Amino acid sequence: MQYRFSVKQFLLSIVFISFFPVLAQANDKAVQDVLNMKEEPDGVVFEIATGRDGGLKWALPQVQDYIKQLRKRFPNMHVAVVTHGREQFALQKNKKKKNAKVHSLTEQLVADGVALHVCGTHAEWRGVTEEDFPEYVDVSATGPAQINDYRSLGYILIEVKRSK
């Protein structure tokens, strides 16, 4: 099988690939801005909405690393994670074996006091119920509303973008 790329496709792929470091820098800058605060903020909410089935495989380790940095500076900081794209379906009970690392990391985050939410509306659109998720995953009515609730409590929003 032979693949052919047009000049336009080639240039778009170069732009797309070169954009990844910018996204990582945006994540890192947002976290650094919190680390540079003089006083501990009310909390941080990480938003994950990758739109990819495997998105949590890279997003959760990235979030875990950010949480370690934040809690080193502010040990009692409240942290929440809201995932509301296709990636959230990796957290279903029936996908635990296939996504063992994602489930293990989620359980670890929750055990460390991180509130982790998925979007109930998005789940409902796909015929997935609250009972389809394990007890360590909170099913919110909607992901965006959950984020807004945290923001109204003074939490700082950090949107998680692919860094690697």
Contact map, one row per residue, 1 for C-alpha under 8 A:
11100000000000000000000000000000000000000000000000000000000000000000000000000000000000000000000000000000000000000000000000000000000000000000000000000000000000000000
11110000000000000000000000000000000000000000000000000000000000000000000000000000000000000000000000000000000000000000000000000000000000000000000000000000000000000000
11111000000000000000000000000000000000000000000000000000000000000000000000000000000000000000000000000000000000000000000000000000000000000000000000000000000000000000
01111100000000000000000000000000000000000000000000000000000000000000000000000000000000000000000000000000000000000000000000000000000000000000000000000000000000000000
00111111110000000000000000000000000000000000000000000000000000000000000000000000000000000000000000000000000000000000000000000000000000000000000000000000000000000000
00011111110000000000000000000000000000000000000000000000000000000000000000000000000000000000000000000000000000000000000000000000000000000000000000000000000000000000
00001111111000000000000000000000000000000000000000000000000000000000000000000000000000000000000000000000000000000000000000000000000000000000000000000000000000000000
00001111111100000000000000000000000000000000000000000000000000000000000000000000000000000000000000000000000000000000000000000000000000000000000000000000000000000000
00001111111110000000000000000000000000000000000000000000000000000000000000000000000000000000000000000000000000000000000000000000000000000000000000000000000000000000
00001111111111000000000000000000000000000000000000000000000000000000000000000000000000000000000000000000000000000000000000000000000000000000000000000000000000000000
00000011111111100000000000000000000000000000000000000000000000000000000000000000000000000000000000000000000000000000000000000000000000000000000000000000000000000000
00000001111111110000000000000000000000000000000000000000000000000000000000000000000000000000000000000000000000000000000000000000000000000000000000000000000000000000
00000000111111111000000000000000000000000000000000000000000000000000000000000000000000000000000000000000000000000000000000000000000000000000000000000000000000000000
00000000011111111100000000000000000000000000000000000000000000000000000000000000000000000000000000000000000000000000000000000000000000000000000000000000000000000000
00000000001111111110000000000000000000000000000000000000000000000000000000000000000000000000000000000000000000000000000000000000000000000000000000000000000000000000
00000000000111111111000000000000000000000000000000000000000000000000000000000000000000000000000000000000000000000000000000000000000000000000000000000000000000000000
00000000000011111111000000000000000000000000000000000000000000000000000000000000000000000000000000000000000000000000000000000000000000000000000000000000000000000000
00000000000001111111110000000000000000000000000000000000000000000000000000000000000000000000000000000000000000000000000000000000000000000000000000000000000000000000
00000000000000111111111000000000000000000000000000000000000000000000000000000000000000000000000000000000000000000000000000000000000000000000000000000000000000000000
00000000000000011111111100000000000000000000000000000000000000000000000000000000000000000000000000000000000000000000000000000000000000000000000000000000000000000111
00000000000000000111111110000000000000000000000000000000000000000000000000000000000000000000000000000000000000000000000000000000000000000000000000000000000000000011
00000000000000000111111111000000000000000000000000000000000000000000000000000000000000000000000000000000000000000000000000000000000000000000000000000000000000000000
00000000000000000011111111100000000000000000000000000000000000000000000000000000000000000000000000000000000000000000000000000000000000000000000000000000000000001110
00000000000000000001111111110000000000000000000000000000000000000000000000000000000000000000000000000000000000000000000000000000000000000000000000000000000000001111
00000000000000000000111111111000000000000000000000000000000000000000000000000000000000000000000000000000000000000000000000000000000000000000000000000000000000000010
00000000000000000000011111111100000000000000000000000000000000000000000000000000000000000000000000000000000000000000000000000000000000000000000000000000000000000000
00000000000000000000001111111110000000000000000000000000000000000000000000000000000000000000000000000000000000000000000000000000000000000000000000000000000001111010
00000000000000000000000111111111000000000000000000000000000000000000000000000000000000000000000000000000000000000000000000000000000000000000000000000000000000000000
00000000000000000000000011111111100000000000000000000000000000000000000000000000000000000000000000000000000000000000000000000000000000000000000000000000000000000000
00000000000000000000000001111111110000000000000000000000000000000000000000000000000000000000000000000000000000000000000000000000000000000000000000000000000001000000
00000000000000000000000000111111111000000000000000000000000000000100010000000000000000000000000000000000000000000000000000000000000000000000000000000000000001000000
00000000000000000000000000011111111100000000000000000000000000000000000000000000000000000000000000000000000000000000000000000000000000000000000000000000000000000000
00000000000000000000000000001111111110000000000000000000000000000000000000000000000000000000000000000000000000000000000000000000000000000000000000000000000000000000
00000000000000000000000000000111111110001000000000000000000000000000010000000000000000000000000000000000000000000000000000000000000000000000000000000000000000000000
00000000000000000000000000000011111110000000000000000000000000000000110010000000000000000000000000000000000000000000000000000000000000000000000000000000000000000000
00000000000000000000000000000001111111000000000000000000000000000000000000000000000000000000000000000000000000000000000000000000000000000000000000000000000000000000
00000000000000000000000000000000111111111000000000000000000000000000000000000000000000000000000000000000000000000000000000000000000000000000000000000000000000000000
00000000000000000000000000000000000111110000000000000000000000000000000000000000000000000000000000000000000000000000000000000000000000000000000000000000000000000000
00000000000000000000000000000000000011111000000000000000000000000000000000000000000000000000000000000000000000000000000000000000000000000000000000000000000000000000
00000000000000000000000000000000000011111110000000000000000000000000000001001000000000000000000000000000000000000000000000000000000000000000000000000000000000000000
00000000000000000000000000000000010010111111000000000000000000000000000000001000000000000000000000000000000000000000000000000000000000000000000000000000011100000000
00000000000000000000000000000000000000011111000000000000000000000000000000001100000000000000000000000000000000000000000000000000000000000000000000000000111100000000
00000000000000000000000000000000000000011111100000000000000000000000000000001111000000000000000000000000000000000000000000000000000000000000000000000000011100000000
00000000000000000000000000000000000000001111110000000000000000000000000000001111000000000000000000000000000000000000000000000000000000000000000000000000001111000000
00000000000000000000000000000000000000000011111000000000000000000000000000000011110000000000000000000000000000000000000000000000000000000000000000100110001111000000
00000000000000000000000000000000000000000001111100000000000000100000000000000011110000000000000000000000000000000000000000000000000000000000000000000000000011110000
00000000000000000000000000000000000000000000111110000000000000000000000000000000111100000000000000000000000000000000000000000000000000000000000000100000000011110000
00000000000000000000000000000000000000000000011111000000001000000000000000000000111110000000000000000000000000000000000000000000000000000000000000000000000000111000
00000000000000000000000000000000000000000000001111100000000000000000000000000000001111100000000000000000000000000000000000000000000000000000000000000000000000010000
00000000000000000000000000000000000000000000000111110010000000000000000000000000000011100000000000000000000000000000000000000000000000000000000000000000000000001000
00000000000000000000000000000000000000000000000011111010000000000000000000000000000011100000000000000000000000000000000000000000000000000000000000000000000000000000
00000000000000000000000000000000000000000000000001111110000000000000000000000000000011100000000000000000000000000000000000000000000000000000000000000000000000000000
00000000000000000000000000000000000000000000000000111111000000000000000000000000000001111100000000000000000000000000000000000000000000000000000000000000000000000000
00000000000000000000000000000000000000000000000000011111110000000000000000000000000000100100000000000000000000000000000000000000000000000000000000000000000000000000
00000000000000000000000000000000000000000000000001111111111000000000000000000000000001100000000000000000000000000000000000000000000000000000000000000000000000000000
00000000000000000000000000000000000000000000000000001111111100000000000000000000000000110100000000000100000000000000000000000000000000000000000000000000000000000000
00000000000000000000000000000000000000000000000000000111111110000000000000000000000000000000000000001100000000000000000000000000000000000000000000000000000000000000
00000000000000000000000000000000000000000000000000000111111111000000000000000000000000000000000000000000000000000000000000000000000000000000000000000000000000000101
00000000000000000000000000000000000000000000000100000011111111100000000000000000000000000000000000000000000000000000000000000000000000000000000000000000000000011100
00000000000000000000000000000000000000000000000000000001111111110000000000000000000000000000000000000100110000000000000000000000000000000000000000000000000000000000
00000000000000000000000000000000000000000000000000000000111111111000000000000000000000000000000000000000100000000000000000000000000000000000000000000000000000000000
00000000000000000000000000000000000000000000000000000000011111111100000000000000000000000000000000000000000000000000000000000000000000000000000000000000000000000000
00000000000000000000000000000000000000000000010000000000001111111110000000000000000000000000000000000000000000000000000000000000000000000000000000000000000000010000
00000000000000000000000000000000000000000000000000000000000111111111000000000000000000000000000000000000000010000000000000000000000000000000000000000000000000000000
00000000000000000000000000000000000000000000000000000000000011111111100000000000000000000000000000000000000000000000000000000000000000000000000000000000000000000000
00000000000000000000000000000010000000000000000000000000000001111111110000000000000000000000000000000000000000000000000000000000000000000000000000000000000000000000
00000000000000000000000000000000000000000000000000000000000000111111111000000010000000000000000000000000000000000000000000000000000000000000000000000000000000000000
00000000000000000000000000000000000000000000000000000000000000011111111100000000000000000000000000000000000000000000000000000000000000000000000000000000000000000000
00000000000000000000000000000000001000000000000000000000000000001111111110000000000000000000000000000000000000000000000000000000000000000000000000000000000000000000
00000000000000000000000000000010011000000000000000000000000000000111111111101000000000000000000000000000000000000000000000000000000000000000000000000000000000000000
00000000000000000000000000000000000000000000000000000000000000000011111111111000000000000000000000000000000000000000000000000000000000000000000000000000000000000000
00000000000000000000000000000000000000000000000000000000000000000001111111100000000000000000000000000000000000000000000000000000000000000000000000000000000000000000
00000000000000000000000000000000001000000000000000000000000000000000111111100000000000000000000000000000000000000000000000000000000000000000000000000000000000000000
00000000000000000000000000000000000000010000000000000000000000000000011111111000000000000000000000000000000000000000000000000000000000000000000000000000000000000000
00000000000000000000000000000000000000000000000000000000000000000000011111111000000000000000000000000000000000000000000000000000000000000000000000000000000000000000
00000000000000000000000000000000000000000000000000000000000000000000001001111100000000000000000000000000000000000000000000000000000000000000000000000000000000000000
00000000000000000000000000000000000000011111000000000000000000000000011001111110000000000000000000000000000000000000000000000000000000000000000000000000000000000000
00000000000000000000000000000000000000000111000000000000000000000000000000011111000000000000000000000000000000001100000000000000000000000000000000000000000000000000
00000000000000000000000000000000000000000011110000000000000000000010000000001111100000000000000000000000000000001110000000000000000000000000000000000000000000000000
00000000000000000000000000000000000000000011110000000000000000000000000000000111110000000000000000000000000000000111100000000000000000000000000000000000000000000000
00000000000000000000000000000000000000000000111100000000000000000000000000000011111000000000000000000000000000000111100000000000000000000000000000000000000000000000
00000000000000000000000000000000000000000000111100000000000000000000000000000001111100000000000000000000000000000001111000000000000000000000001001100000000000000000
00000000000000000000000000000000000000000000001110000000000000000000000000000000111110110000000000000000000000000001111000000000000000000000001000000000000000000000
00000000000000000000000000000000000000000000001110000000000000000000000000000000011111110000000000000000000000000000011001000000000000000000011100000000000000000000
00000000000000000000000000000000000000000000000111110000000000000000000000000000001111110000000000000000000000000000001001000000000000000000000000000000000000000000
00000000000000000000000000000000000000000000000011111010000000000000000000000000000111111000000000000000000000000000000000000000000000000000000000000000000000000000
00000000000000000000000000000000000000000000000011111111000000000000000000000000001111111100000000000000000000000000000000000000000000000000000000000000000000000000
00000000000000000000000000000000000000000000000000001001000000000000000000000000001111111111000000000000000000000000011000000000000000000000000000000000000000000000
00000000000000000000000000000000000000000000000000001000000000000000000000000000000001111111000000000000000000000000000000100000000000000000000000000000000000000000
00000000000000000000000000000000000000000000000000001101000000000000000000000000000000111111001100100100000000000000000000000000000000000000000000000000000000000000
00000000000000000000000000000000000000000000000000000000000000000000000000000000000000011111101100100110000000000000000000000000000011001000000000000000000000000000
00000000000000000000000000000000000000000000000000000000000000000000000000000000000000011111111100000000000000000000000000000000000111000000000000000000000000000000
00000000000000000000000000000000000000000000000000000000000000000000000000000000000000000011111100000000000000000000000000000000000111000000000000000000000000000000
00000000000000000000000000000000000000000000000000000000000000000000000000000000000000000001111110000000000000000000000000000000000100000000000000000000000000000000
00000000000000000000000000000000000000000000000000000000000000000000000000000000000000000111111111100000000000000000000000000000000000000000000000000000000000000000
00000000000000000000000000000000000000000000000000000000000000000000000000000000000000000111111111110010000000000000000000000000000000000000000000000000000000000000
00000000000000000000000000000000000000000000000000000000000000000000000000000000000000000000011111110000000000000000000000000000000000000000000000000000000000000000
00000000000000000000000000000000000000000000000000000000000000000000000000000000000000000000001111110000000000000000000000000000000000000000000000000000000000000000
00000000000000000000000000000000000000000000000000000000000000000000000000000000000000000110001111111110000000000000000000000000000000000000000000000000000000000000
00000000000000000000000000000000000000000000000000000000000000000000000000000000000000000000000111111111000000000000000000000000000000000000000000000000000000000000
00000000000000000000000000000000000000000000000000000000100000000000000000000000000000000000000000111111100000000000000000000000000000000000000000000000000000000000
00000000000000000000000000000000000000000000000000000001100100000000000000000000000000000110000000111111110000000000000000000000000000000000000000000000000000000000
00000000000000000000000000000000000000000000000000000000000000000000000000000000000000000010000100111111111000000000000000000000000000000000000000000000000000000000
00000000000000000000000000000000000000000000000000000000000000000000000000000000000000000000000000011111111100000000000000000000000000000000000000000000000000000000
00000000000000000000000000000000000000000000000000000000000110000000000000000000000000000000000000001111111110000000000000000000000000000000000000000000000000000000
00000000000000000000000000000000000000000000000000000000000100000000000000000000000000000000000000000111111111000001000000000000000000011000000000000000000000000000
00000000000000000000000000000000000000000000000000000000000000000000000000000000000000000000000000000011111111100000000000000000000000010000000000000000000000000000
00000000000000000000000000000000000000000000000000000000000000000000000000000000000000000000000000000001111111110000000000000000000000000000000000000000000000000000
00000000000000000000000000000000000000000000000000000000000000010000000000000000000000000000000000000000111111111111000000000000000000000000000000000000000000000000
00000000000000000000000000000000000000000000000000000000000000000000000000000000000000000000000000000000011111111111000000000000000000010000000000000000000000000000
00000000000000000000000000000000000000000000000000000000000000000000000000000000000000000000000000000000001111111100000000000000000000000000000000000000000000000000
00000000000000000000000000000000000000000000000000000000000000000000000000000000000000000000000000000000000111111100000000000000000000000000000000000000000000000000
00000000000000000000000000000000000000000000000000000000000000000000000000000110000000000000000000000000000011111110000000000000000000000000000000000000000000000000
00000000000000000000000000000000000000000000000000000000000000000000000000000111100000000000000000000000000011111111000000000000000000000000000000000000000000000000
00000000000000000000000000000000000000000000000000000000000000000000000000000011100000000000000000000000000011001111100000000000000000000100000000000000000000000000
00000000000000000000000000000000000000000000000000000000000000000000000000000001111000000000000000000000010011000111110000000000000000011100000000000000000000000000
00000000000000000000000000000000000000000000000000000000000000000000000000000001111000000000000000000000000000000011111000000000000000001111001000000000000000000000
00000000000000000000000000000000000000000000000000000000000000000000000000000000011100010000000000000000000000000001111100000000000000001111011000000000000000000000
00000000000000000000000000000000000000000000000000000000000000000000000000000000011110010000000000000000000000000000111111100000000000000011111000000000000000000000
00000000000000000000000000000000000000000000000000000000000000000000000000000000000000000000000000000000000000000000011111110000110000000011111000000000000000000000
00000000000000000000000000000000000000000000000000000000000000000000000000000000000000000000000000000000000000000000001111111000000000000000111000000000000000000000
00000000000000000000000000000000000000000000000000000000000000000000000000000000000110000000000000000000000000000000001111111100000000000000010000000000000000000000
00000000000000000000000000000000000000000000000000000000000000000000000000000000000000001000000000000000000000000000001111111111100000000000000000000000000000000000
00000000000000000000000000000000000000000000000000000000000000000000000000000000000000000000000000000000000000000000000111111111100000000000000000000000000000000000
00000000000000000000000000000000000000000000000000000000000000000000000000000000000000000000000000000000000000000000000011111111000000000000000000000000000000000000
00000000000000000000000000000000000000000000000000000000000000000000000000000000000000000000000000000000000000000000000001111111000000000000000000000000000000000000
00000000000000000000000000000000000000000000000000000000000000000000000000000000000000000000000000000000000000000000000000111111100000000000000000000000000000000000
00000000000000000000000000000000000000000000000000000000000000000000000000000000000000000000000000000000000000000000000000111111110100000000000000000000000000000000
00000000000000000000000000000000000000000000000000000000000000000000000000000000000000000000000000000000000000000000000100110011111110000000000000000000000000000000
00000000000000000000000000000000000000000000000000000000000000000000000000000000000000000000000000000000000000000000000100000001111110000010000000000000000000000000
00000000000000000000000000000000000000000000000000000000000000000000000000000000000000000000000000000000000000000000000000000000111111000000000000000000000000000000
00000000000000000000000000000000000000000000000000000000000000000000000000000000000000000001110000000000000000000000000000000001111111000000000000000000000000000000
00000000000000000000000000000000000000000000000000000000000000000000000000000000000000000011100000000000000000000000000000000000111111101010000000000000000000000000
00000000000000000000000000000000000000000000000000000000000000000000000000000000000000000011100000000000000000000000000000000000001111111000000000000000000000000000
00000000000000000000000000000000000000000000000000000000000000000000000000000000000000000000000000000000000000000000000000000000000011111100000000000000000000000000
00000000000000000000000000000000000000000000000000000000000000000000000000000000000000000000000000000000011001000001000000000000000001111100000000000000000000000000
00000000000000000000000000000000000000000000000000000000000000000000000000000000000000000010000000000000010000000001110000000000000011111110000000000000000000000000
00000000000000000000000000000000000000000000000000000000000000000000000000000000000000000000000000000000000000000011110000000000000000111111000000000000000000000000
00000000000000000000000000000000000000000000000000000000000000000000000000000000000000000000000000000000000000000000111100000000010010001111100000000000000000000000
00000000000000000000000000000000000000000000000000000000000000000000000000000000000000000000000000000000000000000000111100000000000000000111111001000000000000000000
00000000000000000000000000000000000000000000000000000000000000000000000000000000000000000000000000000000000000000000001110000000000000000011111011000000000000000000
00000000000000000000000000000000000000000000000000000000000000000000000000000000000100000000000000000000000000000000011111000000000000000001111111000000000000000000
00000000000000000000000000000000000000000000000000000000000000000000000000000000011100000000000000000000000000000000111110000000000000000001111111100000000000000000
00000000000000000000000000000000000000000000000000000000000000000000000000000000000100000000000000000000000000000000000000000000000000000000011111110000000000000000
00000000000000000000000000000000000000000000000000000000000000000000000000000000000000000000000000000000000000000000000000000000000000000000111111111000000000000000
00000000000000000000000000000000000000000000000000000000000000000000000000000000010000000000000000000000000000000000000000000000000000000001111111111100000000000000
00000000000000000000000000000000000000000000101000000000000000000000000000000000010000000000000000000000000000000000000000000000000000000000001111111110000010000000
00000000000000000000000000000000000000000000000000000000000000000000000000000000000000000000000000000000000000000000000000000000000000000000000111111111000000000000
00000000000000000000000000000000000000000000000000000000000000000000000000000000000000000000000000000000000000000000000000000000000000000000000011111111100000000000
00000000000000000000000000000000000000000000100000000000000000000000000000000000000000000000000000000000000000000000000000000000000000000000000001111111111000000000
00000000000000000000000000000000000000000000100000000000000000000000000000000000000000000000000000000000000000000000000000000000000000000000000000111111111110000000
00000000000000000000000000000000000000000000000000000000000000000000000000000000000000000000000000000000000000000000000000000000000000000000000000011111111000000000
00000000000000000000000000000000000000000100000000000000000000000000000000000000000000000000000000000000000000000000000000000000000000000000000000001111111000000000
00000000000000000000000000000000000000001110000000000000000000000000000000000000000000000000000000000000000000000000000000000000000000000000000000000111111100000000
00000000000000000000000000000000000000001111100000000000000000000000000000000000000000000000000000000000000000000000000000000000000000000000000000000111111110000000
00000000000000000000000000000000000000001111100000000000000000000000000000000000000000000000000000000000000000000000000000000000000000000000000000000010011111000000
00000000000000000000000000000000000000000001111000000000000000000000000000000000000000000000000000000000000000000000000000000000000000000000000000100010001111100000
00000000000000000000000000100110000000000001111000000000000000000000000000000000000000000000000000000000000000000000000000000000000000000000000000000000000111110000
00000000000000000000000000100000000000000000011100000000000000000000000000000000000000000000000000000000000000000000000000000000000000000000000000000000000011111000
00000000000000000000000000100000000000000000011110000000001000100000000000000000000000000000000000000000000000000000000000000000000000000000000000000000000001111100
00000000000000000000001100100000000000000000000101000000001000000000000000000000000000000000000000000000000000000000000000000000000000000000000000000000000000111110
00000000000000000001001100000000000000000000000000000000011000000000000000000000000000000000000000000000000000000000000000000000000000000000000000000000000000011111
00000000000000000001101110100000000000000000000000000000000000000000000000000000000000000000000000000000000000000000000000000000000000000000000000000000000000001111
00000000000000000001100100000000000000000000000000000000010000000000000000000000000000000000000000000000000000000000000000000000000000000000000000000000000000000111
